[in-house]
Amino acid sequence: MIIEICNSEEDQYGNSKENIFIALGEHGEYLGSAFTYPAINCHQTPDTPYLIYISINSAGHLDESLNKKVSQRLFDTVLARAKALRTQHPELTARIYAGFEPDQEKMDFYLGNEFEENYIMVMEASIPDSFTYTLPEALETAPLNLNCGKELTEYKERYDEFFVTPLNLEALAEQARQPFFTNLSFLKDGKLLGGCTIFARDGCGYIETVYVVPEARGTGSSKMIMNYIFNYFSSNGLNTARLEVWELNTRAAGLYRSLGFINVEKQTMFPGITL
């Protein structure tokens, strides 16, 4: 079968039409699509700040043989576009990657095209019964008011700057229904140092997010926030802390290990290549 690959006729969801590809059969029938999307994030992936995401989706009605052909044509096309985007920032180390879906067949397809395995790691740390911690007097905490539109908008803007995946407000609302939920900002003399989102899940103290603003890095703020979290969990009868971290986030993973966290599980795979 003849497979034609063409660009989208218009931009979609904030992505340029040059980054979006559609596969059509010889009679114009839809066979699949792919896209790539570049972003720069120096906070969550400091070693590979230029992130170029790709996604390939063949039509569900294709037989196995045609599915492989369409997927490969789309992959070759979108990878070539991703490599072209990479040249726009030669000063940054880039990572072309895929993922965000628990589809092992698709992950195997990427690995078969010489992408490397990379995962979200689940980590845990035990909190001693005797653990206590008090914030220095110069520091204060401020909880996020989820019912205040202005606060929520400001928090989403800050979150989207620090994390690769934009804030999902529905997921945040679901977290807020969990026991011991709190979303805190840590301030010194009224200036933001960082923040966290924490709650209880499955008998563990769950750390959804931790971040420190660039100006406060290297000052011990990360360990201060983590010690505060440990104390919060311990005071609420939770003696295990649990979190997830992307392997690419080497800075955060190193901090967690220094605080006693160990890997307990591999989760979603994000296969890719570093350029």
HELIX and SHEET records of a PDB file:
HELIX    1   1 LYS A   17  ASN A   19  5                                   3    
HELIX    2   2 GLU A   64  ARG A   86  1                                  23    
HELIX    3   3 GLN A  104  GLY A  112  1                                   9    
HELIX    4   4 GLY A  149  PHE A  162  1                                  14    
HELIX    5   5 LEU A  169  ALA A  176  1                                   8    
HELIX    6   6 PRO A  214  ALA A  216  5                                   3    
HELIX    7   7 SER A  221  SER A  235  1                                  15    
HELIX    8   8 THR A  250  SER A  258  1                                   9    
SHEET    1   A 6 GLU A   4  ASN A   7  0                                        
SHEET    2   A 6 ILE A  20  LEU A  24 -1                                        
SHEET    3   A 6 TYR A  30  ILE A  40 -1                                        
SHEET    4   A 6 TYR A  50  SER A  58 -1                                        
SHEET    5   A 6 ALA A  94  TYR A  97  1                                        
SHEET    6   A 6 GLY A 272  THR A 274 -1                                        
SHEET    1   B 7 LEU A 139  PRO A 143  0                                        
SHEET    2   B 7 THR A 182  LYS A 188 -1                                        
SHEET    3   B 7 LYS A 191  ARG A 201 -1                                        
SHEET    4   B 7 CYS A 204  VAL A 212 -1                                        
SHEET    5   B 7 THR A 240  TRP A 246  1                                        
SHEET    6   B 7 TYR A 119  SER A 126 -1                                        
SHEET    7   B 7 ILE A 262  MET A 269 -1                                        
END                                                                             
